Amino acid sequence: MRTFDLLLFSGKGIISNAIKLFTNQNISHAGAVLKFYNPVWLSIAEADPEVMAIDLERKIKEYNGSIYWHPLKHEFHKYRSALGKKMCNYTGIKYDYFDVLKQIFFKAAPNAKKMFCFEMIFLTGAFLEPKPLPVPERFKKVVPVGSEIINLKWWVEKGTKIA
C-alpha cells in the first residue's frame, strides 16, 4: 500500500449502519493511506473525530466490519508525495458533524474548515496544488460519499477486501 490509496469501510456498528441506511450504500467510512519512511510506517488519514493519522495495522485489526483497498491509478502516482503533504496539512481539522447530517438529506458542498472522511479525501485531490486531480462535472459542487467516491476515477475501481 502506498500514499493516497483509498480504503473504504463497511462497518457493523450502529452509526455505520445508520450511514449505510440513509445513503443507501454499503460504505460507511473512508480513509487514505499515508506511508511514512525512516522508519517505514503505514498509517491511515481519516476524519474521526478530527483529521489525523493513525496506525493502519491497528485500524485493520480493531475495525468491526469490512475494509476494501483501492490503489491509486498509475497515472496519478507522480502526485503521491504532494497528496500526502496535503493530507498532513489537514491534521487537526475538526469533524464536520453538520455536513454529515446534511448529506443524509441533501448533498454537502466541500468545506475545508471542518471535514468528514469523504470530504477530506475529496478536498485532498480536487484542490491539490499546483495541479488538482480531475473532478467529474457532477462532483464540482458536492462531496461524493460512500461508494460514490470511487466515481472520481482516481483509484482502481475494483477493491481488494483486506479485512
MDTraj code that builds the backbone (N, CA, C; nanometers):
import mdtraj as md
import numpy as np

residues = "MET ARG THR PHE ASP LEU LEU LEU PHE SER GLY LYS GLY ILE ILE SER ASN ALA ILE LYS LEU PHE THR ASN GLN ASN ILE SER HIS ALA GLY ALA VAL LEU LYS PHE TYR ASN PRO VAL TRP LEU SER ILE ALA GLU ALA ASP PRO GLU VAL MET ALA ILE ASP LEU GLU ARG LYS ILE LYS GLU TYR ASN GLY SER ILE TYR TRP HIS PRO LEU LYS HIS GLU PHE HIS LYS TYR ARG SER ALA LEU GLY LYS LYS MET CYS ASN TYR THR GLY ILE LYS TYR ASP TYR PHE ASP VAL LEU LYS GLN ILE PHE PHE LYS ALA ALA PRO ASN ALA LYS LYS MET PHE CYS PHE GLU MET ILE PHE LEU THR GLY ALA PHE LEU GLU PRO LYS PRO LEU PRO VAL PRO GLU ARG PHE LYS LYS VAL VAL PRO VAL GLY SER GLU ILE ILE ASN LEU LYS TRP TRP VAL GLU LYS GLY THR LYS ILE ALA".split()
xyz = np.array([
    [0.0844, -0.1178, 0.0000],
    [0.0000, 0.0000, 0.0000],
    [0.0885, 0.1235, 0.0000],
    [0.0370, 0.2259, -0.0663],
    [0.1137, 0.3498, -0.0799],
    [0.0253, 0.4715, -0.0527],
    [0.0893, 0.5855, -0.0365],
    [0.0175, 0.7089, -0.0051],
    [-0.0939, 0.7383, -0.1050],
    [-0.2090, 0.7737, -0.0505],
    [-0.3343, 0.8104, -0.1169],
    [-0.4054, 0.6934, -0.1832],
    [-0.3650, 0.5708, -0.1509],
    [-0.4519, 0.4583, -0.1850],
    [-0.5765, 0.4748, -0.0984],
    [-0.6893, 0.4381, -0.1520],
    [-0.8177, 0.4573, -0.0847],
    [-0.8562, 0.3335, -0.0053],
    [-0.9053, 0.3547, 0.1170],
    [-0.9603, 0.2475, 0.1979],
    [-1.1073, 0.2797, 0.2242],
    [-1.1957, 0.1886, 0.1839],
    [-1.3393, 0.2055, 0.2063],
    [-1.3838, 0.1045, 0.3108],
    [-1.4662, 0.1493, 0.4032],
    [-1.5083, 0.0698, 0.5175],
    [-1.6589, 0.0457, 0.5144],
    [-1.6966, -0.0747, 0.5481],
    [-1.8373, -0.1101, 0.5648],
    [-1.8515, -0.1628, 0.7071],
    [-1.8890, -0.0721, 0.7975],
    [-1.8944, -0.1058, 0.9390],
    [-2.0208, -0.1790, 0.9793],
    [-2.0138, -0.2397, 1.0985],
    [-2.1273, -0.3153, 1.1518],
    [-2.1905, -0.2470, 1.2735],
    [-2.1367, -0.1332, 1.3157],
    [-2.1878, -0.0639, 1.4337],
    [-2.3137, 0.0164, 1.4041],
    [-2.3710, 0.0735, 1.5076],
    [-2.4956, 0.1495, 1.4959],
    [-2.4794, 0.2698, 1.4023],
    [-2.3748, 0.3486, 1.4226],
    [-2.3547, 0.4672, 1.3382],
    [-2.3258, 0.4265, 1.1947],
    [-2.2427, 0.3245, 1.1753],
    [-2.2140, 0.2753, 1.0400],
    [-2.3406, 0.2286, 0.9701],
    [-2.4220, 0.1545, 1.0412],
    [-2.5474, 0.1062, 0.9822],
    [-2.6422, 0.2206, 0.9493],
    [-2.6457, 0.3241, 1.0327],
    [-2.7304, 0.4406, 1.0041],
    [-2.6807, 0.5122, 0.8782],
    [-2.5495, 0.5297, 0.8666],
    [-2.4923, 0.5938, 0.7469],
    [-2.5289, 0.5135, 0.6228],
    [-2.5117, 0.3829, 0.6294],
    [-2.5433, 0.2976, 0.5137],
    [-2.6923, 0.3030, 0.4800],
    [-2.7766, 0.3074, 0.5814],
    [-2.9213, 0.3138, 0.5589],
    [-2.9599, 0.4443, 0.4898],
    [-2.9116, 0.5571, 0.5430],
    [-2.9521, 0.6869, 0.4892],
    [-2.8869, 0.7203, 0.3558],
    [-2.7666, 0.6676, 0.3282],
    [-2.7033, 0.6932, 0.1987],
    [-2.7389, 0.5863, 0.0964],
    [-2.8059, 0.4796, 0.1433],
    [-2.8438, 0.3672, 0.0574],
    [-2.7208, 0.3060, -0.0111],
    [-2.6119, 0.2954, 0.0651],
    [-2.4879, 0.2385, 0.0140],
    [-2.4299, 0.1446, 0.1185],
    [-2.3352, 0.0635, 0.0765],
    [-2.2738, -0.0337, 0.1664],
    [-2.1476, 0.0203, 0.2342],
    [-2.1069, 0.1422, 0.2007],
    [-1.9849, 0.2010, 0.2550],
    [-2.0214, 0.3060, 0.3590],
    [-1.9561, 0.2991, 0.4763],
    [-1.9894, 0.3912, 0.5849],
    [-1.8740, 0.4841, 0.6238],
    [-1.7537, 0.4576, 0.5761],
    [-1.6372, 0.5364, 0.6184],
    [-1.5283, 0.5222, 0.5130],
    [-1.4387, 0.6202, 0.5095],
    [-1.3269, 0.6146, 0.4159],
    [-1.2030, 0.6751, 0.4791],
    [-1.0899, 0.6321, 0.4307],
    [-0.9618, 0.6879, 0.4725],
    [-0.8633, 0.6709, 0.3575],
    [-0.7507, 0.7367, 0.3674],
    [-0.6469, 0.7244, 0.2652],
    [-0.5162, 0.6856, 0.3325],
    [-0.4416, 0.6010, 0.2668],
    [-0.3141, 0.5540, 0.3198],
    [-0.2123, 0.6676, 0.3188],
    [-0.1367, 0.6773, 0.4253],
    [-0.0214, 0.7662, 0.4342],
    [0.0986, 0.6775, 0.4665],
    [0.1964, 0.6759, 0.3793],
    [0.3150, 0.5934, 0.4028],
    [0.4310, 0.6840, 0.4399],
    [0.4829, 0.6638, 0.5589],
    [0.5968, 0.7404, 0.6069],
    [0.7222, 0.6534, 0.5973],
    [0.8363, 0.7175, 0.5792],
    [0.9636, 0.6459, 0.5685],
    [1.0558, 0.6875, 0.6826],
    [1.1473, 0.5951, 0.7161],
    [1.2528, 0.6211, 0.8129],
    [1.1993, 0.6502, 0.9521],
    [1.1440, 0.5566, 1.0224],
    [1.1182, 0.4191, 0.9784],
    [0.9880, 0.4112, 0.8977],
    [0.9733, 0.3015, 0.8262],
    [0.8527, 0.2823, 0.7465],
    [0.7337, 0.2643, 0.8407],
    [0.6286, 0.3417, 0.8178],
    [0.5062, 0.3329, 0.8968],
    [0.3873, 0.3567, 0.8059],
    [0.3003, 0.2577, 0.7967],
    [0.1768, 0.2730, 0.7203],
    [0.0693, 0.3234, 0.8143],
    [0.0076, 0.4322, 0.7761],
    [-0.0993, 0.4873, 0.8568],
    [-0.2186, 0.5164, 0.7670],
    [-0.3267, 0.5528, 0.8302],
    [-0.4457, 0.5916, 0.7557],
    [-0.4821, 0.7323, 0.7998],
    [-0.5036, 0.8196, 0.7020],
    [-0.5523, 0.9541, 0.7309],
    [-0.7036, 0.9473, 0.7256],
    [-0.7668, 0.9902, 0.8332],
    [-0.9124, 0.9878, 0.8368],
    [-0.9633, 1.1034, 0.9209],
    [-1.0902, 1.1341, 0.9051],
    [-1.1530, 1.2411, 0.9829],
    [-1.2486, 1.1763, 1.0815],
    [-1.2006, 1.1498, 1.2014],
    [-1.2857, 1.0851, 1.3016],
    [-1.2146, 1.0823, 1.4356],
    [-1.2310, 1.1736, 1.5254],
    [-1.3196, 1.2907, 1.5342],
    [-1.2564, 1.4177, 1.4787],
    [-1.1351, 1.4078, 1.4314],
    [-1.0690, 1.5169, 1.3594],
    [-0.9763, 1.4514, 1.2590],
    [-0.9235, 1.5302, 1.1657],
    [-0.8303, 1.4731, 1.0679],
    [-0.7020, 1.4364, 1.1407],
    [-0.6642, 1.3095, 1.1281],
    [-0.5444, 1.2604, 1.1952],
    [-0.4944, 1.1347, 1.1246],
    [-0.3707, 1.0999, 1.1518],
    [-0.3132, 0.9760, 1.1000],
    [-0.3035, 0.8769, 1.2156],
    [-0.3527, 0.7565, 1.1925],
    [-0.3417, 0.6525, 1.2940],
    [-0.2799, 0.5280, 1.2316],
    [-0.2312, 0.4393, 1.3148],
    [-0.1645, 0.3189, 1.2682],
    [-0.2605, 0.2309, 1.1885],
    [-0.2243, 0.2015, 1.0648],
    [-0.3118, 0.1250, 0.9758],
    [-0.3286, -0.0193, 1.0231],
    [-0.2209, -0.0814, 1.0666],
    [-0.2291, -0.2208, 1.1130],
    [-0.3283, -0.2331, 1.2292],
    [-0.3198, -0.1384, 1.3214],
    [-0.4121, -0.1393, 1.4357],
    [-0.5564, -0.1164, 1.3913],
    [-0.5766, -0.0227, 1.2988],
    [-0.7114, 0.0069, 1.2484],
    [-0.7724, -0.1180, 1.1857],
    [-0.6953, -0.1889, 1.1036],
    [-0.7443, -0.3102, 1.0379],
    [-0.7800, -0.4157, 1.1425],
    [-0.6933, -0.4320, 1.2407],
    [-0.7127, -0.5337, 1.3438],
    [-0.8374, -0.5062, 1.4290],
    [-0.8617, -0.3793, 1.4605],
    [-0.9689, -0.3433, 1.5529],
    [-1.1012, -0.3086, 1.4865],
    [-1.1040, -0.2932, 1.3549],
    [-1.2261, -0.2460, 1.2886],
    [-1.3351, -0.3533, 1.2888],
    [-1.4563, -0.3128, 1.3215],
    [-1.5716, -0.4028, 1.3238],
    [-1.6463, -0.3909, 1.1914],
    [-1.5985, -0.4638, 1.0921],
    [-1.6600, -0.4594, 0.9603],
    [-1.5602, -0.4986, 0.8530],
    [-1.5931, -0.4652, 0.7308],
    [-1.5079, -0.4983, 0.6156],
    [-1.4327, -0.3749, 0.5674],
    [-1.3112, -0.3978, 0.5155],
    [-1.2284, -0.2895, 0.4617],
    [-1.1834, -0.3303, 0.3210],
    [-1.1941, -0.2348, 0.2275],
    [-1.1575, -0.2589, 0.0885],
    [-1.0490, -0.1603, 0.0474],
    [-0.9437, -0.2129, -0.0147],
    [-0.8299, -0.1330, -0.0594],
    [-0.8427, -0.1079, -0.2091],
    [-0.8337, 0.0204, -0.2473],
    [-0.8381, 0.0617, -0.3873],
    [-0.7093, 0.1401, -0.4167],
    [-0.6125, 0.0794, -0.4861],
    [-0.4879, 0.1509, -0.5163],
    [-0.5126, 0.2730, -0.6057],
    [-0.4315, 0.3751, -0.5861],
    [-0.4352, 0.4921, -0.6726],
    [-0.3980, 0.4486, -0.8141],
    [-0.4680, 0.5015, -0.9148],
    [-0.4367, 0.4654, -1.0540],
    [-0.2959, 0.5114, -1.0905],
    [-0.2336, 0.4352, -1.1785],
    [-0.0952, 0.4594, -1.2176],
    [-0.0719, 0.6028, -1.2676],
    [-0.1676, 0.6571, -1.3412],
    [-0.1497, 0.7914, -1.3995],
    [-0.1366, 0.9014, -1.2931],
    [-0.1743, 0.8713, -1.1678],
    [-0.1660, 0.9705, -1.0607],
    [-0.0525, 0.9432, -0.9619],
    [0.0292, 0.8403, -0.9881],
    [0.1382, 0.8053, -0.8962],
    [0.2335, 0.9218, -0.8732],
    [0.2584, 1.0027, -0.9753],
    [0.3546, 1.1131, -0.9613],
    [0.3086, 1.2189, -0.8611],
    [0.1814, 1.2153, -0.8218],
    [0.1275, 1.3127, -0.7265],
    [0.1251, 1.2617, -0.5827],
    [0.1677, 1.1385, -0.5600],
    [0.1559, 1.0784, -0.4263],
    [0.2187, 1.1649, -0.3162],
    [0.3369, 1.2140, -0.3380],
    [0.4048, 1.2929, -0.2357],
    [0.3254, 1.4194, -0.2030],
    [0.2811, 1.4904, -0.3057],
    [0.2031, 1.6130, -0.2851],
    [0.0693, 1.5819, -0.2182],
    [0.0079, 1.4705, -0.2540],
    [-0.1189, 1.4300, -0.1916],
    [-0.0985, 1.4006, -0.0426],
    [0.0114, 1.3328, -0.0102],
    [0.0419, 1.3038, 0.1288],
    [0.0637, 1.4309, 0.2104],
    [0.1375, 1.5258, 0.1524],
    [0.1615, 1.6531, 0.2227],
    [0.0310, 1.7288, 0.2429],
    [-0.0545, 1.7266, 0.1411],
    [-0.1834, 1.7966, 0.1514],
    [-0.2684, 1.7354, 0.2637],
    [-0.2726, 1.6021, 0.2697],
    [-0.3489, 1.5373, 0.3771],
    [-0.2911, 1.5744, 0.5136],
    [-0.1594, 1.5753, 0.5255],
    [-0.0963, 1.6112, 0.6532],
    [-0.1301, 1.7548, 0.6931],
    [-0.1468, 1.8436, 0.5948],
    [-0.1827, 1.9824, 0.6249],
    [-0.3220, 1.9935, 0.6872],
    [-0.4064, 1.8936, 0.6670],
    [-0.5415, 1.8946, 0.7237],
    [-0.5445, 1.8416, 0.8676],
    [-0.4325, 1.7908, 0.9168],
    [-0.4282, 1.7337, 1.0515],
    [-0.4809, 1.8336, 1.1548],
    [-0.5697, 1.7844, 1.2404],
    [-0.6247, 1.8669, 1.3472],
    [-0.7551, 1.9366, 1.3126],
    [-0.7940, 1.9382, 1.1851],
    [-0.9217, 1.9997, 1.1477],
    [-1.0338, 1.9157, 1.2069],
    [-1.1267, 1.9819, 1.2706],
    [-1.2351, 1.9146, 1.3420],
    [-1.3332, 1.8463, 1.2472],
    [-1.4012, 1.7461, 1.3014],
    [-1.5010, 1.6694, 1.2276],
    [-1.6218, 1.7573, 1.1968],
    [-1.6803, 1.7400, 1.0791],
    [-1.7932, 1.8212, 1.0341],
    [-1.9252, 1.7463, 1.0535],
    [-1.9745, 1.7483, 1.1753],
    [-2.0994, 1.6781, 1.2071],
    [-2.2175, 1.7347, 1.1293],
    [-2.2202, 1.8675, 1.1085],
    [-2.3317, 1.9308, 1.0387],
    [-2.3412, 1.8810, 0.8949],
    [-2.2277, 1.8799, 0.8235],
    [-2.2307, 1.8353, 0.6841],
    [-2.2621, 1.6859, 0.6713],
    [-2.2213, 1.6065, 0.7700],
    [-2.2560, 1.4641, 0.7670],
    [-2.4079, 1.4497, 0.7735],
    [-2.4714, 1.5232, 0.8640],
    [-2.6179, 1.5188, 0.8729],
    [-2.6819, 1.5738, 0.7464],
    [-2.6241, 1.6787, 0.6930],
    [-2.6756, 1.7388, 0.5691],
    [-2.6707, 1.6385, 0.4533],
    [-2.5661, 1.5556, 0.4517],
    [-2.5513, 1.4558, 0.3451],
    [-2.6686, 1.3578, 0.3430],
    [-2.7297, 1.3354, 0.4580],
    [-2.8406, 1.2408, 0.4657],
    [-2.9580, 1.2887, 0.3814],
    [-2.9827, 1.4199, 0.3824],
    [-3.0995, 1.4740, 0.3142],
    [-3.0673, 1.5494, 0.1859],
    [-2.9486, 1.6066, 0.1783],
    [-2.9051, 1.6838, 0.0627],
    [-2.7617, 1.6439, 0.0330],
    [-2.6988, 1.7146, -0.0556],
    [-2.5560, 1.6957, -0.0805],
    [-2.4817, 1.8156, -0.0236],
    [-2.3715, 1.7917, 0.0429],
    [-2.2934, 1.8994, 0.1037],
    [-2.1884, 1.9507, 0.0062],
    [-2.1706, 2.0819, 0.0056],
    [-2.0631, 2.1431, -0.0724],
    [-1.9333, 2.1258, 0.0052],
    [-1.8203, 2.1122, -0.0638],
    [-1.6925, 2.0962, 0.0062],
    [-1.6599, 2.2173, 0.0935],
    [-1.6026, 2.1901, 0.2109],
    [-1.5707, 2.2941, 0.3065],
    [-1.4462, 2.2494, 0.3825],
    [-1.3403, 2.3265, 0.3741],
    [-1.2138, 2.2871, 0.4376],
    [-1.2013, 2.3336, 0.5824],
    [-1.3024, 2.4026, 0.6356],
    [-1.2944, 2.4497, 0.7749],
    [-1.3200, 2.3360, 0.8734],
    [-1.4112, 2.2471, 0.8383],
    [-1.4394, 2.1246, 0.9127],
    [-1.4613, 2.0168, 0.8072],
    [-1.4309, 1.8921, 0.8417],
    [-1.4380, 1.7866, 0.7400],
    [-1.4937, 1.6572, 0.7959],
    [-1.5600, 1.5817, 0.7080],
    [-1.5893, 1.4425, 0.7376],
    [-1.5019, 1.3599, 0.6447],
    [-1.4978, 1.2293, 0.6643],
    [-1.3970, 1.1444, 0.5994],
    [-1.3937, 1.1575, 0.4465],
    [-1.5091, 1.1495, 0.3814],
    [-1.5111, 1.1573, 0.2345],
    [-1.4684, 1.2956, 0.1870],
    [-1.5042, 1.3964, 0.2627],
    [-1.4690, 1.5341, 0.2288],
    [-1.3179, 1.5546, 0.2337],
    [-1.2514, 1.4993, 0.3362],
    [-1.1064, 1.5118, 0.3490],
    [-1.0360, 1.4519, 0.2267],
    [-1.0810, 1.3358, 0.1839],
    [-1.0194, 1.2698, 0.0683],
    [-1.0465, 1.3487, -0.0591],
    [-1.1718, 1.3911, -0.0771],
    [-1.2100, 1.4679, -0.1954],
    [-1.1294, 1.5978, -0.2044],
    [-1.1241, 1.6733, -0.0955],
    [-1.0531, 1.8016, -0.0980],
    [-0.9036, 1.7839, -0.1216],
    [-0.8470, 1.6752, -0.0729],
    [-0.7045, 1.6497, -0.0938],
    [-0.6720, 1.6433, -0.2425],
    [-0.7501, 1.5674, -0.3179],
    [-0.7222, 1.5540, -0.4612],
    [-0.7756, 1.6672, -0.5458],
    [-0.8964, 1.7141, -0.5163],
    [-0.9622, 1.8148, -0.6002],
    [-0.8971, 1.9523, -0.5902],
    [-0.8278, 1.9794, -0.4791],
    [-0.7660, 2.1103, -0.4606],
    [-0.6156, 2.1006, -0.4454],
    [-0.5569, 1.9936, -0.5022],
    [-0.4118, 1.9752, -0.4990],
    [-0.3458, 2.0865, -0.5791],
    [-0.2354, 2.1389, -0.5263],
    [-0.1630, 2.2438, -0.5988],
    [-0.0255, 2.1940, -0.6372],
    [0.0264, 2.2286, -0.7500],
    [-0.0268, 2.3266, -0.8446],
    [-0.1308, 2.2694, -0.9413],
    [-0.1513, 2.1370, -0.9421],
    [-0.2431, 2.0771, -1.0390],
    [-0.3380, 1.9811, -0.9688],
    [-0.4670, 2.0175, -0.9603],
    [-0.5638, 1.9262, -0.8968],
    [-0.5867, 1.8015, -0.9817],
    [-0.6278, 1.6948, -0.9167],
    [-0.6691, 1.5761, -0.9908],
    [-0.8013, 1.6083, -1.0604],
    [-0.8309, 1.5433, -1.1735],
    [-0.9546, 1.5750, -1.2468],
    [-1.0795, 1.5382, -1.1657],
    [-1.1794, 1.6262, -1.1704],
    [-1.3046, 1.6054, -1.0978],
    [-1.4191, 1.6013, -1.1988],
    [-1.4945, 1.4900, -1.2030],
    [-1.6099, 1.4838, -1.2932],
    [-1.7085, 1.5971, -1.2635],
    [-1.7762, 1.6443, -1.3656],
    [-1.8674, 1.7581, -1.3550],
    [-1.9677, 1.7437, -1.2410],
    [-2.0215, 1.6244, -1.2220],
    [-2.1257, 1.6069, -1.1206],
    [-2.0754, 1.6240, -0.9773],
    [-1.9425, 1.6259, -0.9582],
    [-1.8860, 1.6452, -0.8250],
    [-1.8190, 1.7822, -0.8086],
    [-1.8438, 1.8755, -0.9007],
    [-1.7811, 2.0081, -0.8918],
    [-1.8304, 2.0865, -0.7710],
    [-1.9557, 2.0611, -0.7269],
    [-2.0125, 2.1409, -0.6182],
    [-2.0588, 2.0578, -0.4993],
    [-2.0424, 1.9269, -0.5060],
    [-2.0857, 1.8404, -0.3963],
    [-1.9775, 1.7375, -0.3638],
    [-1.9791, 1.6898, -0.2424],
    [-1.8825, 1.5899, -0.1979],
    [-1.9384, 1.4504, -0.2271],
    [-1.8629, 1.3668, -0.2987],
    [-1.9081, 1.2288, -0.3173],
    [-1.8970, 1.1520, -0.1858],
    [-1.9990, 1.0753, -0.1535],
    [-1.9967, 0.9979, -0.0293],
    [-2.0156, 0.8500, -0.0578],
    [-1.9769, 0.7683, 0.0403],
    [-1.9925, 0.6244, 0.0250],
    [-1.9174, 0.5746, -0.0973],
    [-1.9761, 0.4797, -0.1644],
    [-1.9096, 0.4219, -0.2817],
    [-1.9053, 0.5179, -0.3998],
    [-1.9741, 0.6328, -0.3910],
    [-1.9658, 0.7342, -0.4983],
    [-1.8229, 0.7846, -0.5160],
    [-1.7438, 0.7823, -0.4094],
    [-1.6094, 0.8403, -0.4165],
    [-1.5238, 0.7701, -0.5221],
    [-1.5524, 0.6442, -0.5481],
    [-1.4768, 0.5699, -0.6497],
    [-1.5041, 0.6263, -0.7891],
    [-1.6191, 0.6953, -0.8045],
    [-1.6546, 0.7558, -0.9334],
    [-1.5700, 0.8779, -0.9676],
    [-1.4837, 0.9205, -0.8766],
    [-1.3875, 1.0255, -0.9100],
    [-1.2858, 0.9728, -1.0106],
    [-1.2730, 0.8401, -1.0174],
    [-1.1831, 0.7723, -1.1123],
    [-1.0361, 0.7941, -1.0801],
    [-1.0047, 0.8194, -0.9530],
    [-0.8649, 0.8358, -0.9123],
    [-0.8032, 0.7031, -0.8698],
    [-0.8870, 0.6056, -0.8382],
    [-0.8399, 0.4775, -0.7863],
    [-0.8889, 0.3629, -0.8734],
    [-0.8244, 0.2478, -0.8599],
    [-0.8696, 0.1265, -0.9263],
    [-1.0098, 0.0973, -0.8727],
    [-1.1037, 0.0746, -0.9632],
    [-1.2443, 0.0608, -0.9241],
    [-1.2724, -0.0622, -0.8382],
    [-1.2172, -0.1757, -0.8781],
    [-1.2438, -0.2982, -0.8018],
    [-1.1464, -0.3073, -0.6848],
    [-1.2020, -0.2999, -0.5657],
    [-1.1189, -0.3051, -0.4455],
    [-1.0883, -0.4475, -0.4029],
    [-0.9844, -0.4604, -0.3241],
    [-0.9458, -0.5881, -0.2657],
    [-0.9868, -0.5861, -0.1192],
    [-1.0617, -0.6876, -0.0764],
    [-1.1026, -0.6934, 0.0632],
    [-0.9809, -0.7318, 0.1479],
    [-0.9494, -0.6469, 0.2468],
    [-0.8326, -0.6725, 0.3311],
    [-0.8724, -0.7049, 0.4748],
    [-0.9981, -0.6878, 0.5076],
    [-1.0480, -0.7236, 0.6414],
    [-1.1989, -0.7414, 0.6348],
])
top = md.Topology()
chain = top.add_chain()
for i, resn in enumerate(residues, 1):
    res = top.add_residue(resn, chain, resSeq=i)
    for name in ("N", "CA", "C"):
        top.add_atom(name, md.element.get_by_symbol(name[0]), res)
traj = md.Trajectory(xyz[None], top)
